[in-house]
Structures are given as C-alpha cells and as structure tokens.
C-alpha cells in the first residue's frame, strides 16, 4: 500500500478500532486509553499514514501555530525560556514561531492581524513593552485569552502572566549582602519604563528601609540590563566620595559590565566591593569572579506559559459552539527564585 493512498480507515482496520477512535486518539489523546493509543500509533507506523494537518486545521478554523514574541533574540537570557516553551509544545500539534519585537515596528502588521489572518492560534510574549493600542485591539476581538505573558508583562493587561518572584529575589539579594555585614548597598536598575525594573527597585527600597540601611540618592543608578550600562555604573561608583560597599544589579549582564569596570578602575571584587546579579544565565557560573545571583527558573517559566496557552486553546475549542467563556487559570502565576552564592560577594572589608 503506498503511503499516499493510506487513509484513516486503513489505520482503524490495522488497529482494530473505529475511525472515530483513531481521530480521537490523534486530536484528544487524553480521552483514549493508553493501550488503545499505543495500538493506533503502531498502526500509523505500519501503514505509513500521514495526518493532513493543514486540512484538519482548516476544518477546525485553526492555524496550527503559536507565535512567541521576544524583545531581543541576541540576549542569552531568553534561551532557556524558549527551550521551555518548545518543550511545552513538543507533544502538541502546533508549531512554534518566533519573532523579535525589535523588528515588528518596521512592518505595518499589527499583532491582531496574526489572528485575523489565521496565521496563529495564540501568542506568548516575553516582551512587556507591548503597546496599549495593540492590547486594546486584542481585547476588542476577544483575543486577550490567547495571549500569555512570560517573564515580563504589560501593566494593566488582562492576559495571563507567568513570572518570577521578582520582589522576593530583590529582597533576598539585599538580605544576603546585609548578612555579610554590608550597610552601604547600591542598586543598578534596568530600563526606567520596564515592569521588572519597577518591581525590583521598589523591593530594594522597601528592604533597605526595613533593615534601616542608610539612604543615598546616588546609590540608585539607572541601567538598562546591558553590559554597557553596568560598565557606565562602575564609572559613577569609582567617582563617588561616599562609595557603597556592595551593589545589587538588576541583571547578570549589568553585573558583568559593572565588575569589569570596577576591576579596570582598581577595585577588587569582592574584597573591596561585593556584586550580586539577577537571572543566573549560563555565563554567571564561569565569570571571574563567579557571580552571586538570583536564579530565575527560566525553563519553568517557558514551560508553564506553554501549558497555560495550550489549556486556554483547548478550552476555547471545547466551547467553540457556546458563548465565549473564560478558562479557570489564575491571572498571575509566580515562579520561585533562588539565591545562588558564588565568589563575587563576600564580607564587608574591615
């Protein structure tokens, strides 16, 4: 029997089940007993049957794909989140497409057009800088449920968000430095309009106040999550008359740039000044000195975001003939963080 001529009826005959059971095993495997699923999969292998996904998606009015929006594909931070998303969709029948949001403003395509043109069924955004107009357009077409934020989120958006415990991580960083004897603790922030920047900065200020630590306006230094901003922060610290003895950076990349700049300026890390980052990207353990940082479970964030979106798409499909309904998922899913102590932080110099 040629592969081209194999039909679903041939699979059913080889598996000893009905065509409806074969269809169910392919579209909703959780509704079929494992033994039956295994029989169907074996029949598919022996007959060489190929599912015509394009035709099936057309009948269901589905695109068979999801779009992941990434603010900077060159940033190594996003690699593990993307790996988690990929793993989450690996056993589904949807493809994963990736777009760098830095390129989107160069086109006339709106996010809502991806849905209206039947190019995607859902989206996961790692970019919290999506415009309010874009979000309003999605809401106007009842598509907010099909957008899930991962890591970052847009303030005021009604879409589900999977994020790290950013405030808890910032507090843990300050407490760690305090426990080492540091009282003069500076903070290099992320971009001024970024939601992560605001949450982490506020947590630093609150924890510093709770611990009755001295306040100095110059010790809150604006950055942008980049190496260059960390290096620039080092130049400011080197010029201070009233220097901090420890610095908590809003990202590992900022911490790398800061340590490089401080070292070039003649300060030793951690003997003269301690540095803590946030993220625990792959380079953090191999940097010199190895970076103390707040570990985000990035793969878990991506995997959870994929699970949430799949659940919502299945929910919509199951109620496609009914009035619009909301899934039961909560609006915010917080993923725990962990303090990872390495060589870049140490006791305050006596």
N, C-alpha and C positions, 0 to 999 in steps of 0.2 A: 504494500500500500504506500503510495507516495505521500510525503509529508504534506504536500499542497492539498491533497484530497481528503485528509483526515478531518472528520467533523466531531462535534461534541457527542453525537450519538455513538461514534466508534469508541470514544473514551468510556462512555457509560456501559457499553456492551463488554469492554475488556475488564472493567472494574466490577461488573455485576450489580450496578446500581442504576437508578433512573437518571435521565438528563437533568432533571431538576436538582438532584443531589449533587451532580458534578458542578452545576452552576453555583449552587450554594457553597460547595467546598472551595470554589475559586473566589467568590465575591465576599462571603461571610464565613470563613473557616471556623470561627469560634462557635458557630451554631452546629457544627458537624462533629461527630465522634472521631477521636484520633485514629481509630482503626479504619474508619471509612475514608478519612482524609489521606491516610497512607496508601490505601488501595487506589484512590483517584490519582494521586501523584505518581504511583507506579505505572498506572495505565497511561498517563500522559507521557512518561518516559518511553514506554514500549511502543506506543503508537506514533510518537513524534508530534503530537498535537501542539499547535501554537495558538495561544489566545490572541484574538484580534482586539487588542486593547483600544485601538482608535475607534473601531466600530462600536464597541461596548460603551466607551466614554461618550460617544455621540448620542447613543440611545439614552444614556443617563443624563445628558446635558452636563457632562463633566469634562474638564481639560486633562485630567490625569497628571497634573504637575502642581508643585508649590514653588513660590519664589522666596528666596532668602535675601534680605537687604542688609548689606554690610557697609559701614561708613568708610572703611579703608582696608581693602584686601591685602595691602602690603604690611599691615600691622600683625605681628605674630600672635598677639593676644587672642585673635579670633579663631585661630586654627582649631583649638580643642572644642570650642562651641560648635563650629561647623562639623567637626567629627561626630559630636553627639547628635546633631540634627540628622546627619547622614545615617547614623546607626538607628535612629528612631524611625526613619522611613524605609530602612533596608528591607523589611518584611512586608511592606505595603505595596500597593500597585501604583504609587505615584512617584514621578521623577522629581528631583530636587534641582532647581535652577538658582543660580547665584548672580546677584547684580551689585556692583559697587555704587553706592548712592552718590559718590562724588561725580559719577558720570551722568546720573539721571537729570540734573538741571540742564545738561547740554542737549537734551531731547525735549520734544513737545509732549511726550507721553505722560499722562497722569497715572497714578497708582490705580485709580478706579478703572482705568481703561483695560488693565490687565485682566480684570474680572469681566468687564462688559464685553470684551472681545474674546472671551472664553479661552484665554491663554493660560490662566492658572485657577486653581480652586481655592487657594489660601496663601497667606504670606506669614513669614516670620521676620520681624525687623530687629536687627541688632543696633539700629540707629535711633536714638531718642530724639533726634533733631527733625523728625518729620513735621512738615508744616501743618498748621491748624486747618488750612484750606483743604489739604489732602485728606486729613482725618474727617473733616466735615463732609466731604464728598462720599467717603466710605460709609459714614453713618447715614447719609441721605438715601443710600441704596441698600440699607440694612446689611452692610458687609463688615461692620466692626467686629462681629463674632469670628470672622475668618482671618483676622489679623491678630497675631500673638507677638508681644514684645519679649525679647530675650536679652538679659543683662541690663541694657538701657531701656527707657520707656519715655513716652511723651506725657508731660504733665497735663492732667485733665482728660486724657484719652480714656474711653470706656473699654478698650480692648484689654484682654488678659495680659498680665505681665509676669514673667519668670525672672527673678533677680536674686542676687546675693544679699546677704545681710550686711549692707554697706556701712550702716551706722555702727553695728556691733563690731565690725572689723576695724573701723577707725578708733573706736573706744579701746579695743584690745591693744592696738599699736601704742596708743598714748600710755595705757596702764603698764605695758611692758617696759617702756622707757622710764616711766616713773619708778617702777620696781628696781630698776638698775641704778637709781639714785639721781636721775636727771630731773631737773625742775625747770630748766630753760629749754622748752621744746618748741621748735618751729614747725610749720606745715607749708609744703609746696602744693598748691591746689591743681586741679585740672582746669579746663576752659571755663570761663566765667558763666556761660549760659548752659552748661551741661548739668543734667539732673544728678549724676554721680558726684560731681564737684560739690554741689549744694549740700547733699546728704552727708558726705564725708566731712566737709568743712564744718557744718553745724555740729556734728558729733564730736569733732576735735574740740571745738569751743566749749561745748557742754561738759565734756570730760575734764578739760583743763580747769574749768570753773569748779567742778565737783571736787577735784583734787586740790583746789586752792593754789594753783600754779600761777606764777607771775605772768602778766599780760603785757605784750609789747606789739604794737601795730606792725612793726617791720618783720615780725616773725610769722606773719601770714603772707606768703609770697605767691603771686599768681603764676600758674604754669599752664600747660596745655596737653599734658600726657606725653610729651615728646622728649627725646634726648636733649635737644637744643634748649628747651625750657628749663630742664634740670641743670644744664651747664650754666645758663644765664643766672639761675638762682644761686649757684655756687659763687659767682662773681659778686652778687649782692651780699652774701653772707661774709665773704672774705673782706669786704669793705666796712662791715659793721664794727662799731666801737663796742657795742654790747652784744656779743655773739651768743647764739644758742649753743648748747652742748649736744643737742640731738635734733634730728629732723625726720618727720614723718612725711613721706611723699605719696601723692595720690595715685601713682602708678609705678611699676617697676622701671619702665623706660625713663621716667623722670629721675628715679633714684640712680640709675646707671649714669646719666648725664651729670647729676649732682656729684657723685663720688669722683668721677673723672675730673670735674672742675676743681673740687676741693683738693684732690691729690696734686693736681698741677699747681695749685696755689700754696702748697707746702703743708697742708693739714693731713694728718693720718686718720684713716677710718678703720677701727672705731676708737683708737687711742685718744685722739683729740676731739672727735665728734662722731656720734653714732647716727646711722641712717637706717630707716625702715621703709620698705616699699609696700605696694598693694597689687596683687594679681597672682604672683608666683608663676610667671611664664617660664618656659623651659630654660632660658639662659640664666635665670636667677641663681640656680644652684652652682653654676660654673663660673660666675663672675668672680673677680678678685677685688675685694673680699666677697665671699659668697653672701648673698643678700638675705637678710632677715626680712620677712614679708608676710602679708596676709594672703593666704591661699584661697582663691576662688575655685570652686569645683566647676570649672567651665564646661567640661564634657557633660556633667549632670544637668547644667542649665540648658544646653542644647538638646539633650535627650528629652528632658521634661517638656521643653517648648514643643518639640515634635509630637510628643504624646498628647499634649493638650490640643494641638491643632487637629491631629487625627481624630481625637474624640469628638471635637466640635463638628468636623466634616461628616463623620458617621452619624452624629446626632441630627444634623440638618438633612442628611439623606434619608434617615429613617422617618423624618417628619415632613418630607418634601411635599406631601399632598395635604398637609394640615396648615393651620395658621402658623406664622413664624413663632418659634419657641426659643428659649434660652437654654444653654446647657447648664449643668449643675456645678461646673467648675468655679472656684472662687476667683475673684478679680486679681489677686496678687498671690504668687507662690514664692516664698522666701527660701533660698538655699543657704545652708550654714556655711560659714567660713572658718578658717583655722589659722592661728598664728604659727608660723614656721620660723624658728630661731636658728640663725646661722651666724657667720662671723662679722657681719657689718654692724652689729650692736654689741655694746659692752658697757661695763660700769663707768659712771662719770669719773673723769680724771680728778684726782685729789689735789 
